[in-house]
Amino acid sequence: MSQCQPCDSEGEPLPSTELNEAWKLANAPKNDKFQYTHFAHKINSFDTTPKKLLASDSRLRPDRHALEQGDLSKAGFEKSSDDDDDDDDGESNNSSGFEMELTRDAIASSLMNSL
């Protein structure tokens, strides 16, 4: 459960105000191996997804599908394989000599130029 209370500009609670419930975590379905709420199951379900998914949508990952099916060894293998692919991508980017360093000034400048 999370609570909130009206505060002044310094973040201090206003006099004579009380804590109010902002939200409360819903109960997970019984015997749910992931302890997800009904809402979490709904947003992760293919039943609620658009017809066309982005290739990067995590619901398409084979490791995730194997985990949902309870096949932990396959999920681990797929995740390890995916991580190896990511490492290979990183090595190829570094070998090209391309380097990028983000600084606060560079980010601020980029944001200001985009306005």
C-alpha positions in Angstrom: 0.0 0.0 0.0 1.2 3.5 -0.8 0.0 6.6 1.0 0.2 10.3 0.2 -0.5 13.6 2.0 -0.8 17.2 0.8 2.6 19.0 1.3 3.9 22.5 1.2 6.5 23.7 -1.4 9.3 22.3 0.8 7.7 18.8 0.8 6.6 19.0 4.4 3.0 17.8 5.3 0.5 20.5 5.6 -0.9 21.0 9.1 -4.2 19.2 9.9 -3.9 16.8 6.9 -3.9 13.1 7.0 -2.3 10.3 5.0 -4.6 9.0 2.3 -4.3 5.7 0.5 -2.9 6.3 -3.0 -3.0 2.7 -4.2 -2.9 -0.8 -2.9 -1.4 -3.9 -4.5 -4.0 -6.3 -5.7 -3.9 -9.9 -4.6 -2.2 -12.4 -6.9 -4.3 -15.3 -8.3 -4.0 -18.4 -6.1 -1.2 -20.8 -7.1 0.3 -18.3 -9.4 4.0 -19.3 -9.9 5.1 -15.8 -10.7 3.0 -14.0 -8.0 1.7 -11.6 -10.7 -1.6 -9.7 -10.2 -4.5 -10.2 -12.5 -3.5 -6.9 -14.2 0.1 -8.0 -14.8 -1.2 -11.2 -16.4 -3.6 -9.2 -18.6 -0.9 -6.8 -19.9 1.5 -9.7 -20.5 -1.0 -11.8 -22.4 -1.2 -12.1 -26.1 -5.0 -11.8 -25.9 -4.6 -8.0 -25.2 -1.8 -7.2 -27.7 -2.2 -5.5 -31.0 -2.3 -7.7 -34.1 1.1 -6.4 -35.3 3.8 -6.5 -32.6 7.2 -4.8 -32.8 10.0 -7.2 -33.3 11.5 -5.9 -30.0 8.3 -6.8 -28.0 9.6 -9.0 -25.1 6.5 -11.2 -25.4 8.1 -12.7 -28.5 11.3 -13.8 -26.8 11.8 -17.6 -26.8 13.3 -17.5 -23.3 10.2 -15.8 -21.9 7.9 -18.2 -23.6 9.8 -21.2 -22.3 9.7 -19.7 -18.8 5.9 -19.2 -19.0 5.6 -22.8 -20.1 7.6 -23.9 -17.0 10.6 -25.2 -19.0 13.3 -23.6 -16.9 16.2 -25.4 -18.6 15.1 -24.2 -22.1 14.4 -20.7 -20.7 18.0 -20.6 -19.3 19.5 -21.8 -22.5 17.5 -19.3 -24.7 18.4 -16.4 -22.3 22.1 -17.4 -22.3 22.0 -17.6 -26.1 20.3 -14.2 -26.4 22.9 -12.6 -24.0 25.7 -14.1 -26.1 24.2 -12.5 -29.2 24.0 -9.1 -27.3 27.7 -9.5 -26.3 28.6 -10.2 -30.0 26.8 -7.0 -31.1 28.6 -5.0 -28.5 32.0 -6.3 -29.6 31.3 -5.4 -33.3 30.3 -1.9 -32.3 33.5 -1.4 -30.3 35.7 -2.8 -33.1 34.4 -0.2 -35.5 36.1 2.5 -33.5 32.9 4.3 -32.8 32.9 5.8 -29.3 30.2 8.0 -27.7 30.3 9.7 -24.3 27.2 11.3 -22.9 27.7 14.3 -20.7 25.1 16.5 -19.0 26.0 19.4 -21.3 25.7 17.2 -24.5 22.3 16.0 -23.4 21.1 19.5 -22.5 22.4 20.9 -25.8 20.7 18.1 -27.7 17.4 18.7 -25.9 17.6 22.5 -26.5 18.2 22.0 -30.2 15.2 19.7 -30.5 12.8 22.3 -29.1 
